[in-house]
Structures are given as C-alpha cells and as structure tokens.
Amino acid sequence: MNKPIRVLVAKVGLDGHDRGAKVIATALRDAGMEVIYTGLRQTPEMVVNAALQEDVDVIGISILSGAHNTVFPKIIELMKAKQMDNVLLIGGGIIPDDDMLALNEQGVAKLFPPGTSTSEIAEYIKCRV
C-alpha cells in the first residue's frame, strides 16, 4: 500500500482570508491526501520548518495579499538551504500572469488562479508527486 501524499497548506503574512485555503485543504483530504493546515499569519520560516517536521511532499501557499514576490522567493531560499529539493512548491491566489511566470522560473512548480477547480489542483499534485 502506498503512503498518502502529505500536503502542507499555509497562509503567509498578514492576509486574514483563509476560506479558500480551508476549501483546498478539505478537497485535498477528500482526494485521499494527508493535509496539514498551518493557520493564519505564518512566516516563510514557520512554513518551511513545519514542512520539514511533518515530512510533507507538497507545500501549498495561499496568498491574496500581493506579497507573492516576497513570500515565494523567501520560501524557495529556505527550502534550498534545508535541501528540500524533493518537496513540490505550489500556490494560489491573486497573482498577475507576469508574476506567475517569474515565480515559476524561480522554482514555484505551479500557481493556480482564482476559480481553479479543486479537482484540477488535486490531479496536478497526484501527477507530480
């Protein structure tokens, strides 16, 4: 029997809107994954440390605050420092297309815009992990 995919879902920074993150966490759990939700107001350091402690396969960042160009590069830097090359980094939220492309080039595997179906996100994770 295969071990379930472990996903850490996090809200970084001062963004207090977590309904979407909770919907995603529930959908991924319903798709058979183990999900750890960190709650609101996490720092990049807290997220990466939790991911390391929980031995996750995926880190999913929900961000609506506009701080994506600060948050994702910091998380990538911390993941590299901790040699977490085998952990998939994804995210979602309100991120302009040009910023999505730049973040993909820096190491974010996939960014999902608002309106993406939860089944599409779950399928992407299953195919990549």
C-alpha positions in Angstrom: 0.0 0.0 0.0 1.4 3.4 -1.0 1.7 6.1 1.7 -0.7 9.0 1.2 0.6 12.3 -0.3 1.3 14.7 2.6 0.5 18.4 1.8 1.1 21.4 4.0 -1.3 24.3 3.3 -0.3 27.7 4.6 -1.3 31.3 4.7 1.8 33.5 4.9 1.8 37.1 6.2 -1.0 39.4 7.3 -3.6 38.1 4.9 -6.5 37.1 7.1 -8.7 35.5 4.4 -8.4 31.7 4.8 -11.7 30.4 3.4 -10.1 29.4 0.1 -7.2 27.7 1.9 -9.6 25.7 4.0 -11.6 24.7 0.9 -8.4 23.5 -0.8 -7.3 21.6 2.4 -10.6 19.9 2.6 -10.7 19.0 -1.1 -7.2 17.5 -1.0 -8.1 15.5 2.1 -11.2 14.2 0.3 -8.9 13.2 -2.6 -7.0 10.9 -0.2 -4.1 13.2 0.8 -3.0 13.9 4.4 -3.3 17.7 4.9 -1.7 19.9 7.5 -3.1 23.4 7.6 -0.9 25.8 9.5 -3.5 28.5 10.0 -3.1 32.3 9.5 -0.2 34.6 9.8 2.7 32.3 9.2 6.2 33.4 8.3 8.1 31.7 5.5 10.4 30.2 8.2 7.4 28.8 10.1 6.1 27.2 6.9 9.4 25.6 5.8 10.1 24.4 9.4 6.6 22.9 9.7 7.0 21.2 6.3 10.3 19.7 7.4 8.9 18.5 10.7 5.8 17.0 9.0 7.8 15.4 6.2 5.5 16.7 3.5 5.6 16.0 -0.2 4.0 19.4 -1.1 3.9 22.9 0.3 0.8 24.9 -0.9 0.8 28.6 -0.2 -2.5 30.6 -0.4 -1.8 34.3 -0.9 -4.1 37.2 -1.6 -2.1 40.0 0.0 0.0 40.9 -3.0 3.2 39.9 -1.2 3.8 36.9 -3.5 7.0 38.3 -5.0 8.5 38.5 -1.4 7.0 35.3 0.1 7.7 32.7 -2.6 11.4 33.7 -3.2 12.0 33.5 0.6 10.3 30.1 0.9 12.4 28.9 -2.1 15.6 30.2 -0.5 14.7 28.4 2.8 13.8 25.2 1.1 17.1 25.2 -0.8 19.0 25.9 2.4 17.3 22.9 4.0 17.9 20.7 1.0 14.1 20.2 0.4 14.6 19.5 -3.3 12.0 16.7 -3.3 9.2 18.9 -2.0 6.8 20.4 -4.6 6.0 24.1 -4.0 2.7 25.3 -5.4 0.4 28.2 -4.6 -2.7 30.0 -5.4 -4.4 33.3 -5.1 -4.5 36.7 -6.8 -1.2 36.8 -8.7 -0.7 38.6 -12.1 0.2 36.4 -15.0 3.7 38.1 -15.4 4.4 37.5 -11.8 3.3 33.8 -12.1 5.8 33.3 -14.9 8.6 34.9 -13.0 7.8 32.8 -9.9 7.7 29.6 -12.0 11.2 30.4 -13.3 12.4 30.9 -9.7 11.1 27.4 -8.6 7.4 27.5 -7.9 6.0 24.5 -9.7 2.5 25.8 -10.3 0.3 28.7 -9.3 -3.4 28.3 -9.5 -5.5 31.4 -10.2 -8.9 32.1 -8.5 -11.6 29.8 -10.0 -9.4 26.8 -10.5 -11.3 23.6 -9.6 -10.2 21.7 -6.6 -10.1 18.5 -8.6 -7.6 20.1 -11.0 -5.4 21.0 -8.1 -5.6 17.5 -6.6 -4.9 15.9 -10.0 -1.9 18.1 -10.6 -0.5 17.1 -7.2 -1.1 13.4 -7.8 0.6 13.6 -11.2 3.7 15.4 -9.9 4.3 13.6 -6.6 
